[in-house]
Amino acid sequence: MKKRYLGVALAATLLLSGCSVIDLISGAVPSQSTSPTPTAEPEVETPAEDWPVSLTKTEAGERYLQIVCQRNDAIGRWDAASQELADLINAGQEPLSDQVTAVANSARDVFLSTEWEIALLSDERYVWPDVVEAEIMTIIDSNERLLPTLQTEMNARTVDELYASVYPEYTAEERAASREVRLKLDIPADAVSSCIGYETDAESLYVELQQHLRDTQ
């Protein structure tokens, strides 16, 4: 699989300490014990994990669902909000700002989950089975082409701004790619029922990927 560069970085790091926040601000330190300082034990270096991992057909099917289902869920909410807005306009009613905001917010969720999906499908630690490698690359490419449209919609504040978004023209190969992956990996064709239980996995996997990238810099 051709090399991909991940352009999205997670910007939050949590630091845990034995002192409270108030102690740190006031300059206080924990009370000192008169016990002798214990001898520091030598650090044991954790052996590097063996990458890349060639996924079996079963493993690939499981990982594929973990990656794509959160985006599928977000797309469902985006479609519902967009359809509600379109129904109002077609009925000759003036949409409320809250309804435009609902479409913009759901587009933002799709934008984020699309970026996660691109990064995770491109993760070079995992090698997809040859039988779906071409389709995985096609999905990555088509997702990348959708990002500008999503960015326009997530920043929209009016109906006119929403409808200024331009959707890419997808080829027959692009439209069939996800269906072919499911078929070749023996994943059920129903994208709703097969995703039950996987609705939040992509975000967790993305956080883990970003931690790995920081650790290996």
Legacy VTK file of the C-alpha trace (Angstrom):
# vtk DataFile Version 3.0
C-alpha trace
ASCII
DATASET POLYDATA
POINTS 217 float
0.000 0.000 0.000
1.401 3.377 -0.944
2.658 5.558 1.850
0.312 8.095 3.402
1.104 11.073 5.531
-1.127 11.824 8.468
-1.762 15.527 8.786
-3.995 15.551 11.821
-2.501 15.599 15.329
-4.231 15.277 18.688
-3.356 18.382 20.751
-4.278 17.336 24.307
-2.007 15.621 26.829
-3.133 14.712 30.350
-0.538 14.996 33.136
-1.198 13.140 36.370
0.554 14.193 39.592
0.602 13.167 43.234
0.124 16.837 44.262
-3.151 18.702 44.035
-3.508 21.670 41.686
-3.648 24.006 44.730
-0.395 22.531 46.088
1.348 23.144 42.784
0.106 26.728 42.462
1.050 27.654 46.055
4.447 25.999 45.819
3.650 23.486 48.539
5.225 20.046 48.408
4.167 16.812 50.076
5.553 16.262 53.591
8.972 14.634 53.587
9.535 11.290 55.284
12.633 10.549 57.328
12.883 7.147 55.720
15.979 6.632 53.604
15.550 7.285 49.906
14.971 3.963 48.176
17.471 2.900 45.592
16.096 3.523 42.135
15.606 0.359 40.160
17.074 0.295 36.672
14.563 1.027 33.926
13.532 -1.938 31.877
13.198 -1.064 28.221
9.947 -2.269 26.729
10.642 -4.256 23.596
9.405 -2.632 20.407
6.215 -4.060 18.969
6.501 -5.986 15.760
5.109 -3.824 12.976
3.656 -4.068 10.457
1.007 -6.688 11.196
-0.531 -8.543 8.268
-4.234 -8.798 9.027
-6.033 -12.052 8.465
-9.378 -11.928 6.710
-11.211 -12.153 10.053
-9.001 -9.520 11.694
-9.397 -7.217 8.709
-13.185 -7.507 8.870
-13.205 -6.642 12.560
-10.839 -3.705 12.135
-12.772 -2.406 9.149
-15.963 -2.193 11.226
-14.096 -0.541 14.088
-12.864 2.117 11.667
-15.897 2.883 9.488
-18.911 2.474 11.771
-18.530 5.719 13.699
-18.472 7.620 10.414
-21.502 5.685 9.167
-23.378 6.741 12.298
-22.362 10.379 11.784
-23.451 10.261 8.141
-26.871 8.994 9.232
-27.363 12.032 11.480
-26.063 14.348 8.755
-28.482 12.891 6.204
-31.409 13.219 8.623
-30.630 16.869 9.419
-30.119 17.685 5.743
-33.375 15.970 4.750
-35.339 17.851 7.410
-33.991 21.138 6.104
-34.742 20.211 2.486
-38.306 19.190 3.363
-38.938 22.601 4.928
-37.573 24.452 1.920
-39.544 22.295 -0.518
-42.686 23.015 1.503
-42.114 26.739 1.073
-41.266 27.331 4.732
-38.465 29.500 6.030
-35.887 27.345 7.820
-34.899 28.287 11.340
-31.297 29.081 12.170
-31.316 26.087 14.534
-32.022 23.789 11.603
-29.122 25.207 9.607
-26.926 24.802 12.687
-28.031 21.178 13.035
-26.817 20.436 9.492
-23.538 22.287 10.101
-22.892 20.463 13.378
-23.634 17.064 11.884
-21.351 17.907 8.935
-18.610 18.669 11.461
-19.075 15.213 13.012
-18.773 13.625 9.567
-15.688 15.729 8.819
-13.923 14.562 11.988
-14.885 10.911 11.575
-13.808 11.048 7.922
-10.374 12.305 8.947
-10.154 9.520 11.529
-11.168 6.957 8.914
-8.546 8.180 6.445
-5.820 8.076 9.091
-6.765 4.617 10.372
-7.193 3.002 6.963
-3.762 4.454 6.083
-2.093 3.249 9.295
1.066 1.528 8.038
1.244 -0.697 11.110
-1.528 -2.808 9.610
-1.389 -4.487 6.223
-4.766 -5.160 4.647
-5.283 -8.458 2.790
-4.351 -8.215 -0.877
-7.924 -8.990 -1.856
-9.164 -5.624 -0.513
-6.062 -3.440 -0.816
-7.264 -1.661 -3.960
-10.714 -0.990 -2.483
-9.214 0.396 0.738
-7.114 2.832 -1.295
-10.200 3.837 -3.286
-12.140 4.553 -0.080
-9.270 6.689 1.252
-9.116 8.698 -1.986
-12.874 9.286 -2.168
-12.983 10.320 1.501
-10.207 12.844 0.930
-12.160 14.402 -1.947
-15.225 14.836 0.269
-13.417 16.829 2.987
-13.692 20.267 1.266
-17.471 19.810 0.897
-17.827 18.895 4.557
-15.675 21.845 5.567
-17.942 24.226 3.657
-21.062 22.835 5.302
-19.663 22.727 8.840
-18.769 26.431 8.582
-22.121 27.453 7.056
-24.414 29.844 8.929
-27.130 30.283 6.297
-28.990 28.095 3.817
-27.186 29.797 0.940
-23.832 28.978 2.491
-24.886 25.351 2.975
-25.945 25.022 -0.639
-22.669 26.566 -1.803
-20.979 23.243 -1.051
-19.969 21.239 -4.110
-20.065 17.454 -3.945
-17.446 15.451 -5.826
-18.464 13.242 -8.707
-17.845 9.624 -7.719
-16.968 6.898 -10.182
-18.733 3.547 -10.234
-15.597 2.050 -8.705
-15.684 4.520 -5.804
-19.384 3.918 -5.154
-18.850 0.154 -5.085
-15.650 0.076 -3.004
-17.148 -0.280 0.462
-19.623 -2.878 -0.762
-16.751 -4.872 -2.284
-14.774 -4.757 0.974
-17.742 -6.121 2.887
-18.269 -8.854 0.334
-14.608 -9.934 0.226
-14.186 -9.860 4.019
-17.489 -11.659 4.701
-18.933 -8.614 6.502
-22.757 -8.389 6.453
-23.972 -6.019 3.750
-26.307 -4.157 6.123
-24.207 -1.162 7.203
-26.586 -0.391 10.090
-27.037 -3.712 11.879
-23.410 -4.761 11.319
-22.210 -1.589 13.049
-24.063 -2.136 16.326
-21.463 -2.020 19.092
-18.833 -0.270 16.952
-20.279 3.260 17.045
-17.416 4.873 19.010
-14.432 2.654 18.192
-12.840 4.884 15.542
-12.193 7.756 17.929
-10.463 5.436 20.427
-8.332 3.898 17.686
-7.419 7.364 16.407
-6.307 8.496 19.869
-4.140 5.366 20.138
-2.639 6.039 16.699
-1.713 9.603 17.633
-0.086 8.367 20.851
1.927 5.862 18.824
3.054 8.589 16.425
4.177 10.808 19.312
6.024 7.941 20.973
7.934 7.118 17.800
8.920 10.657 16.785
LINES 1 218
217 0 1 2 3 4 5 6 7 8 9 10 11 12 13 14 15 16 17 18 19 20 21 22 23 24 25 26 27 28 29 30 31 32 33 34 35 36 37 38 39 40 41 42 43 44 45 46 47 48 49 50 51 52 53 54 55 56 57 58 59 60 61 62 63 64 65 66 67 68 69 70 71 72 73 74 75 76 77 78 79 80 81 82 83 84 85 86 87 88 89 90 91 92 93 94 95 96 97 98 99 100 101 102 103 104 105 106 107 108 109 110 111 112 113 114 115 116 117 118 119 120 121 122 123 124 125 126 127 128 129 130 131 132 133 134 135 136 137 138 139 140 141 142 143 144 145 146 147 148 149 150 151 152 153 154 155 156 157 158 159 160 161 162 163 164 165 166 167 168 169 170 171 172 173 174 175 176 177 178 179 180 181 182 183 184 185 186 187 188 189 190 191 192 193 194 195 196 197 198 199 200 201 202 203 204 205 206 207 208 209 210 211 212 213 214 215 216
